Amino acid sequence: MQYQQGPVRLRTALQVMAGPAWQLEVDDVQRVVCHSLREGYQLPAGQLAPVPASPAITAPGGTTG
């Protein structure tokens, strides 16, 4: 990225810095700006977030089965 971009909108600057794999998402109501991975791209296997395990479900009264 160049150090001198000149006058540019913040949305454009954030997208340029993130690169083509990332989609800029803006929530104007909650004032949140984030990036999400575009379809067709994937994170390297070492950077994938672990999938949380669902909690065990027990029958009413604390008995199982």
Secondary structure, 3 states (H helix, E strand, C coil): CCCCCCCCCHHHHHHHHHCCCEEEEEECCCCEEEEEECCCCCCCHHHCCCCCCCCCCCCHHHCCC
